[in-house]
Amino acid sequence: MNRELSPERPHWREKFEELGFHFHSLDGRYWDERACFAFTAQEIDKLEAVTEELHAMCIAAVGHVLAEGRLAELAIPQAFHDYVTRSWHAGEPSLYGRFDLRYDGESEPKLLEYNADTPTALIEAAIAQWNWLEETRAGRDQFNSLHEKLIERWKAIGGRLPRGSALHFACVRDNPEDHGNVEYLRDTALQAGIDARFIYIEDIGWDEPAQSFVDLEEAGIRALFKLYPWEWMLREAFGAHLDRSGIALIEPAWKMILSNKGLLPILWELFPDHPNLLPAYFEPGRVAGDSVEKPLYSREGANVTIRTQSGTRHSIGTYGAEGYIHQAYAPLPNFGGGFVVIGSWIVGDAAAGIGIREDSSPITRNTSRFLPHYFQP
């Protein structure tokens, strides 16, 4: 695994605009092809195998949490415990997720956290870096089968949707990144033969007599992909309607368990000393040495505190009211351009590719740069 300098392509911005990747320059420089990462085939094989093993461990953790009645530890409201449990036992299908890994090409990959509910950085991982590869690295390969696997997964999910119903895709208004990711996913669903329609979260209504969510034309919404966190949905006024509406949701309600940082200490309990896990606990003071404090619900690196012998680093935000977990600190590798995190994607039950984020801070944020990669087949 090496970081290589790479010349920018002329007119790459225009190319990405044509591909629907409109937020390529958020905060000045988001996509960054002035450098790239080169892997060996063996390193890619390692990342693929670890990703699928972590996925299997997470599925086991869901079963454990429900069997042992541990939803309250994850700050999931009591009123929704039966809803989550029924979602799991009904086998409601999941589309995707992204594991954030610490990896330097030498030591074992380590799970930092799992973005299981609303992962982003998808269009850049699936489309943008593949476009870069085709134009700059002829004869090389990339760990990236996201597009094909998403289409195939949608075909499988389509057979589970309410018969004759459209699948609505929703995100919040005035968020270009979320909108770009949702529109890309909607396109893959369309390619899978699904009637996929877009609506903003703010435009979804509730029809009390029909006991149904409705779109702007007052048509019932019976199936919804939402790039909107489960913990927010439960606390909205319409959260009380979710169960009785019978709406099919992607991601399903059982993914609340996996999108919660409380997953990390539960995995450590179930698989102690696993080479791809970091020690993690609900209780403070149990991590030996440097540690990271993470809110149960946190996004884009908000309210994370790193405590080391050399000092403390904290990121601001609005999270933390529900509690924190404490994880051993694994310093991110720095290859000369910044601290690096690998986002490894799972689609259905299969590893599907990686995206790389780089930042001057050891806390990865939504402003961290995205760099492409390749490997020699």
C-alpha positions in Angstrom: 0.0 0.0 0.0 1.7 3.2 -1.2 0.6 6.8 -1.8 1.7 8.0 -5.2 1.6 11.5 -6.6 -0.5 11.7 -9.7 -1.2 14.6 -12.2 -4.7 15.9 -12.3 -6.7 15.3 -15.5 -7.7 18.3 -17.5 -11.5 19.0 -17.3 -12.1 16.3 -14.6 -14.7 18.6 -13.0 -16.7 18.7 -16.2 -16.5 14.9 -16.5 -17.8 14.4 -13.0 -20.6 16.9 -13.6 -21.7 14.7 -16.5 -21.6 11.7 -14.3 -23.8 13.3 -11.7 -21.0 13.8 -9.2 -21.8 17.5 -8.5 -20.3 17.9 -5.0 -16.8 17.1 -6.0 -15.4 20.4 -4.7 -17.3 20.9 -1.4 -15.2 23.1 0.9 -12.8 23.8 -1.9 -11.2 20.4 -2.4 -13.1 17.1 -1.7 -12.2 14.9 -4.7 -8.4 14.9 -4.9 -6.6 13.1 -7.7 -3.3 14.8 -7.1 -2.4 11.6 -5.4 -3.7 8.0 -5.4 -3.1 4.8 -3.5 -1.6 1.7 -5.0 -2.2 -1.8 -3.5 -1.0 -5.3 -4.2 -3.5 -8.0 -5.1 -2.8 -9.7 -1.8 -3.7 -6.5 0.1 -7.0 -6.3 -1.7 -7.7 -9.9 -1.0 -7.1 -9.2 2.7 -9.5 -6.2 2.7 -12.2 -8.2 0.9 -11.9 -11.2 3.3 -11.9 -9.0 6.4 -14.9 -7.0 5.3 -17.0 -10.2 4.8 -15.9 -11.6 8.1 -16.8 -8.4 9.9 -20.2 -8.4 8.2 -20.8 -12.0 9.4 -19.8 -11.0 13.0 -22.2 -8.0 12.8 -25.1 -10.2 11.8 -24.3 -12.5 14.7 -24.3 -9.4 17.0 -27.8 -8.5 15.9 -29.1 -11.9 16.9 -27.3 -11.7 20.2 -28.7 -8.2 21.1 -32.2 -9.2 20.4 -32.0 -12.6 22.1 -30.5 -11.0 25.2 -32.8 -8.0 25.3 -30.0 -5.4 25.0 -31.7 -2.7 22.8 -32.0 -0.3 25.8 -28.1 -0.3 26.1 -28.1 1.2 22.6 -30.5 4.0 23.6 -33.2 2.6 21.3 -36.5 3.8 22.7 -38.6 1.2 24.5 -41.6 1.9 22.3 -39.7 0.6 19.2 -38.2 -2.6 20.6 -40.9 -4.8 19.3 -40.7 -3.0 15.9 -37.0 -3.7 15.6 -37.4 -7.3 16.7 -40.1 -8.0 14.2 -38.0 -6.4 11.4 -35.2 -8.9 12.1 -37.4 -12.0 12.4 -39.2 -11.0 9.2 -35.8 -11.0 7.4 -36.3 -7.5 6.0 -33.6 -7.0 3.4 -30.6 -4.7 3.8 -29.0 -2.9 0.9 -25.5 -1.9 2.0 -23.1 -0.6 4.6 -19.5 0.8 4.9 -16.9 -0.4 7.4 -14.3 2.3 8.3 -11.0 0.5 8.7 -7.5 1.4 9.9 -5.1 -0.3 7.5 -1.5 0.4 6.5 -0.9 -2.6 4.2 1.2 -4.3 6.9 -0.7 -4.9 10.1 -4.2 -6.4 10.3 -7.1 -4.1 9.3 -8.9 -2.8 12.4 -12.6 -1.8 12.6 -13.0 1.8 13.7 -16.8 1.9 13.2 -19.6 0.7 10.9 -21.7 3.1 8.9 -24.6 0.7 8.5 -27.6 3.0 8.1 -26.8 6.1 6.1 -23.3 5.6 4.5 -22.2 8.2 2.0 -19.1 8.6 -0.3 -20.8 6.1 -2.6 -20.9 7.8 -6.0 -17.3 8.8 -5.7 -16.3 5.2 -4.7 -18.5 3.5 -7.3 -18.3 5.9 -10.3 -15.8 8.7 -10.0 -12.7 6.6 -9.1 -13.6 4.1 -11.8 -13.7 6.9 -14.3 -10.3 8.0 -13.1 -8.9 4.5 -13.4 -10.1 4.0 -17.0 -8.5 7.3 -18.0 -5.2 7.1 -16.1 -4.3 3.5 -15.3 -4.8 1.3 -18.3 -4.2 -2.4 -17.5 -4.6 -1.9 -13.8 -7.6 -2.9 -11.7 -9.6 -1.5 -8.8 -11.4 -3.0 -5.8 -14.7 -1.8 -7.0 -17.7 -3.8 -8.1 -20.2 -1.5 -6.3 -22.3 -0.6 -9.4 -22.9 -4.1 -10.5 -23.5 -5.5 -7.0 -26.0 -2.7 -6.2 -28.0 -3.4 -9.3 -28.1 -7.1 -8.5 -29.0 -6.4 -4.9 -31.9 -4.2 -5.9 -33.2 -7.0 -8.1 -33.3 -9.3 -5.0 -34.9 -6.5 -2.9 -37.4 -5.7 -5.6 -39.0 -9.1 -5.1 -39.6 -8.3 -1.4 -41.3 -4.9 -2.0 -45.1 -4.5 -1.8 -46.5 -5.7 -5.2 -47.3 -2.9 -7.6 -45.8 -0.2 -5.4 -43.1 2.4 -6.3 -40.0 2.7 -4.2 -39.5 6.3 -3.1 -36.0 7.6 -2.4 -35.7 10.4 0.1 -33.1 12.7 1.7 -33.2 16.1 3.4 -33.4 19.2 1.2 -30.4 21.5 0.7 -27.8 18.8 1.1 -26.0 18.3 -2.2 -23.9 15.3 -1.0 -26.9 13.4 0.3 -28.9 14.2 -2.8 -26.1 13.1 -5.1 -25.8 9.7 -3.2 -29.6 9.2 -3.3 -29.9 10.0 -7.0 -27.1 7.6 -7.8 -28.8 4.8 -5.8 -32.1 5.6 -7.4 -30.4 5.2 -10.8 -29.1 1.7 -9.9 -32.6 0.8 -8.7 -34.1 1.9 -12.0 -31.5 -0.2 -13.8 -32.7 -3.1 -11.7 -36.3 -2.6 -13.1 -37.7 -0.9 -10.0 -40.1 2.0 -10.2 -37.9 4.4 -8.3 -39.1 8.0 -7.5 -37.5 10.8 -5.6 -39.0 12.9 -2.8 -37.5 15.1 -0.1 -38.0 13.9 3.5 -39.7 17.2 4.3 -42.3 16.6 1.6 -43.5 13.2 3.0 -47.0 13.6 4.5 -49.3 11.4 6.7 -52.8 10.4 5.7 -54.5 9.6 9.0 -57.7 8.0 7.6 -55.6 5.8 5.3 -53.0 5.2 7.9 -50.4 5.8 5.2 -47.5 8.0 4.4 -48.1 10.0 1.2 -46.2 11.9 -1.4 -46.9 15.4 -2.8 -49.7 13.9 -5.0 -51.3 12.3 -2.0 -50.4 8.9 -3.3 -49.5 6.3 -0.7 -45.8 5.6 0.0 -45.6 1.9 0.7 -41.8 1.5 0.3 -39.1 4.0 1.1 -35.3 4.2 0.8 -34.3 6.9 3.3 -30.9 8.5 3.6 -32.0 9.8 6.9 -30.8 8.3 10.3 -33.1 5.9 12.1 -32.4 7.7 15.4 -33.8 10.9 13.9 -36.8 9.2 12.5 -37.8 7.7 15.8 -37.8 11.1 17.4 -39.8 12.9 14.7 -43.5 13.3 15.1 -44.1 10.8 12.3 -42.0 8.2 14.1 -45.1 6.9 15.9 -46.7 6.1 12.6 -43.9 3.9 11.2 -45.0 0.6 12.7 -48.8 0.9 12.0 -48.2 2.2 8.4 -46.7 -1.1 7.3 -44.2 0.8 5.2 -41.2 -1.2 3.9 -38.0 0.7 4.8 -34.5 0.5 3.5 -32.4 0.3 5.5 -34.7 -1.9 7.7 -35.3 -1.2 11.4 -32.9 -3.9 12.6 -30.1 -1.9 11.2 -30.5 0.5 14.1 -28.4 -2.0 16.1 -25.5 -1.9 13.6 -25.5 1.8 13.0 -24.9 2.4 16.7 -21.4 2.8 18.2 -22.6 0.5 21.0 -22.0 -2.2 18.4 -18.3 -1.9 19.0 -18.2 -3.1 22.7 -20.7 -5.8 21.9 -18.5 -7.1 19.1 -15.6 -7.1 21.5 -17.6 -9.1 24.0 -18.6 -11.7 21.5 -15.3 -11.9 19.7 -12.6 -11.0 22.3 -9.1 -10.4 21.0 -10.3 -10.8 17.4 -7.4 -9.5 15.1 -9.7 -7.1 13.3 -11.3 -5.5 16.3 -10.1 -2.9 18.8 -10.9 -3.3 22.5 -14.1 -1.4 23.3 -16.3 -1.0 26.3 -19.5 0.8 27.5 -17.8 1.7 30.8 -15.0 4.4 31.0 -11.6 3.5 32.3 -11.4 0.0 31.0 -9.2 0.7 27.9 -5.6 0.2 28.7 -3.6 3.1 27.3 -4.7 5.6 24.7 -8.4 5.7 24.0 -11.2 7.2 21.9 -14.6 8.3 23.3 -17.4 8.1 20.8 -21.1 9.0 21.2 -23.6 6.1 20.7 -25.0 8.3 17.9 -22.5 10.4 16.0 -21.9 11.3 12.4 -19.0 12.8 10.4 -16.6 12.6 13.4 -18.7 14.9 15.6 -18.1 14.8 19.4 -15.3 12.4 19.2 -12.5 12.7 21.8 -9.1 11.2 21.4 -7.1 10.8 24.7 -3.4 10.0 24.5 -0.4 10.5 26.6 0.5 13.5 24.6 -2.8 15.2 25.1 -6.5 15.3 24.2 -8.1 16.2 20.8 -11.9 16.8 20.6 -14.3 17.5 17.8 -17.3 19.6 18.3 -20.9 18.7 17.5 -24.4 18.1 18.9 -24.2 14.4 19.8 -23.6 12.6 23.1 -26.8 12.9 25.1 -27.5 9.2 24.8 -24.1 8.2 26.1 -20.7 7.1 24.9 -18.5 4.1 24.3 -14.8 3.9 24.8 -12.5 2.2 22.3 -8.7 1.6 22.2 -7.0 4.3 20.0 -5.3 3.0 16.9 -3.4 5.9 15.3 -4.3 6.3 11.6 -1.5 5.7 9.2 0.0 8.8 7.5 1.6 8.3 4.1 2.8 11.9 3.8 -0.4 13.5 2.7 -2.5 13.1 5.8 -4.3 10.5 8.0 -5.9 7.8 6.0 -9.1 5.8 6.6 -10.4 3.1 4.3 -14.1 2.8 3.8 -14.9 -0.8 2.8 -18.3 -1.5 1.3 -20.6 -4.4 1.8 -23.6 -4.9 -0.5 -26.0 -7.6 0.6 -23.6 -10.1 2.1 -20.7 -9.4 -0.3 -17.7 -7.1 -0.1 -18.0 -4.6 -3.0 -15.1 -2.2 -3.0 -13.2 0.5 -1.1 -13.0 4.3 -0.9 -10.1 6.2 0.8 -10.4 9.4 2.8 -7.5 11.5 3.9 -7.3 14.4 6.3 -4.8 16.6 8.1 -6.7 15.7 11.4 -6.7 12.2 12.9 -10.5 12.6 13.1 -12.1 11.8 9.7 -14.9 14.3 8.8 -17.2 15.0 6.0 -14.7 17.5 4.6 -11.9 14.9 4.4 -10.5 14.4 0.9 -11.4 11.4 -1.2 -8.4 9.8 -3.1 -8.7 7.1 -5.8 -6.9 3.8 -5.8 -5.8 1.0 -8.0 -4.0 -2.4 -7.8 -1.9 -4.5 -10.1 -4.0 -7.6 -11.0 
